[in-house]
Amino acid sequence: MNDAVTRIRVPGTAPYDVVVGTGLLGELPPLLDGALRVAIIHPGCCGRPLTRSREDLLGQGYAAHTVEVPDGEDAKTLPVAGYCWDVLGRSALPAPT
């Protein structure tokens, strides 16, 4: 574990932690809480660290994907959300009820 880790607890009906720091590869799996598929969504500037994160998650049995999206507000569109959905595999997700 990294000594320079900051944890921020987000309260609510489904509380979760936000973990900020460097060298956090080992922090990811406990935060995924039973997930089978993981999307590492990024604006395309991070390269190598994301590849290492993906490889680490693949090695632990997750279906891990890196998903490059536009930077900033340009990423907050329905087409970008649809692209992320497609990468994770629509057929693998439950149908809405």
Summary of the structure (lengths in Angstrom):
residues: 97
radius of gyration: 14.7
end to end distance: 40.8
largest distance: 44.2
contacts: 197
relative contact order: 0.14
helix: 38%
strand: 23%
